[in-house]
Amino acid sequence: MPTPPRDRPPLQRRLGLPSAIVIGLASMLGAGVFAVWGPAALAAGSAPGLLAALAIAGFIAYCNARSSARLAALYPQAGGAYVYGTRRLRPAAGFAAGWAFLVGKTASAAAMALTLGAYLLPDHPRALAAAAVVAFCAINLLGVKKTAVASAVFAAITLAVLAAIVFAGLTGPVTAQPLGDTHYWGVLTAAGFLFFAFAGYARIATLGEEVTDPERTIPRAVPIALGITFAVYLLVAVTLLSVLGAGTLAASTAPLADLAGASAPAIKPVVAIGAGVAVAGVLLSLLAGIGRTALAMARDRRLPGGLAAVSHRFGVPWAAELAASGLVLVVVSTLDLAGAIGFSSFCVLVYYSVANASAVTLDRRAPLPWLGLAGCLLVAASLPLSSVLGGLVVFAVGAGWFALTERRARNADA
């Protein structure tokens, strides 16, 4: 990665192990755990199928996390798999990863903002969504330590709400309704939906340029955050299946609210607030991650150079943050939430495919990067056709932009 010019200082290393872990937790413990179970159960077809899909999603996430952690320790710069693909493979692979991250996470951030509005202000969800994007952009512009503190608050509240929901479910009446037989290809589709709920773990690697002692901190923080999240998801899944059953779950658009309604109606408002807080945590970290990836690509002239500007006072990529937030605001005003999870998952699975392929070059005999690469591609292919086709169109546009930037680079060097 080129050294930033003197008028564009490097980001400041302010995140220790606890801060890195809570950013990872806040990135994962968000809207996914509140919304993803319904479509995943419908795709899987049964309770055993849903649990199998959770195991597959968790294993792929673990492979991706190990690959990302190893690479982030070697390349502790902002940008994540964009940097790894560029350094370990070729610039086209790095660009594909960066493009996938920017597009997929922009759609995800807009979906998170709209979900926040739907839970907390259902009569005017877009208005609250837009206000949330503006507010969290302001928090991120104040510096990454502010992001870490806010993420810790969001993660703690989310865990407390999930604990209350699980306790109510395990101690309340059982109304479980079975769904049917396991759909084996559908289990992979369900794994793709569930992967959406894991996809924030590498936010720590994306913020690698701001982590202290990255060679030790990142490889420890990523698996710790992922392990805690998987344990929470497994407990939630078992509770949902025990109380509601796969049949009721497959038809639910707000499964944790339905769980609370069946077990303890008095805490339903708490579920709505908890969902809003969880989504807020994901949205906050998503905006930070999008901005850092845009910064890395702008430094390499894959995006307009003005996006590489870094604040001298707060040490954040302010131009990239503002541009990312502005793009999310545009999508918030136009996005149809149907298929948003599938589209985002497709793009992010491609992103982690590049990360795993990059990790293969570190040790071709290591099995986890190969398993992660194969798992990402297989699960991405199993997603709904509209998500796959939409993702392929987006990557075709990205290929055209990459060709244009390559031509400009050659002309500049000539």
C-alpha positions, 0 to 999 in steps of 0.5 A: 500500500502506498504511503499516504502523502504528507498532506494526507496523514495516516489514520491513528492507531487508537483501538486496543483488543477490547475496543476491537472486540466490541466493534466486531460484536456490534457489527454482527449483533444487529438486524440479522438476529432480529430479522433473518430467521424467517426467510432462513427457516422457509428456505431450510424447510425444517428445524434440523435444516435451519440448525444445519444452515446456522452451522454452515454459515458459522463455519464459513464465517470462521474460515473467512475470519481466520483468513482475514485475521492472518492477512490483516496482521500482515497488511494492517491498513484500511481496506480489508480484502481490497488490500489483500487481493491487490497485494496477494493476487492482482489489482483486478481481484482487489478491486473486485473485493473493494467494489463488492464491499462498497456496493454490498455494504451500502445496500446493507447500510440502507437496509439497516437504516430502514429497519431502524425506522420500521421498528422505532417509527413505523409511520415514517420509517424513511425519515428516521432512517435518513436522520440516523444516517446523518447522526451516525456519520457525525459520530464517525467523523468525531474519531474512531474512539467515539465509534468504539464507545458507541459500539460498546453501548449498542452491543451491551444493550443488544445482548441484554435484550436478547438475554431477556427474550431467550429467558422469556422464551425458555420459561414461557409456553410452547406453541411450536409448529413444525414446517416439513422436510429439510430442503437440502439445497435450501439449507445452503440458501438458508446459510446464505441468509444467515451469513448476513447476520455474521458478516460484520466480523471482519470490520475489525480488519477493515479498521486495521490501520487504527488498531494498536499492535495489529499483529497480535490484536486482530488475530485475537479479536476476530475469533473472539467476537465471532465465537461470542456471536455464534453462541448467542445465535445458536441459543436464539435459534434453539429458543425460537425453534423450541417455542415457535417451531419452524412453521411459525418461524418461516411465516414471521417477519419479526420473529423475536417480537413473535417470540416475546408475544408468545412468551411475555407480551409485556416485553414486546416494546423492549424487543422493538427498542432492542432491535432499533439499538442493534440496528444502530450499532450495525449502521454505525460500524457499516458507515465506518467500514465503507468509508475506510474501504473507499479511502484505501481505493482512493489512495490507489486511484481506483476511486476519485483521489479526493476521497483519500482526505484524512482529518488532521484533528480527528484522524478519520477519512472524512471525505470518504465518510461523507461520500459513503453516508451520502450514497446510503441516503440516496439508497434509503430514499429509493431502496425496496427491502425485498431481496436486500439481504440476499443481494448484500450477502451475494456481494459480501460472499464474493468479497470474502472469496477474494480474502480466502483466495488471498490467504491461500497464497500464504500457505497452499496446504492450509485447508481453511482458506480453501474451504472458506473459498469453496463455501463462499462461492457455493453459498453465493450461487445458492441465493435467490436468482434475483440476488445473483443476477443483480450482483452479476450486473453490479460486478459487470459495471465494476469491471467497466470502471476498473478498465477505465481506471487502468486505461487512465493509469497507463496513460498517466505513466506513458 
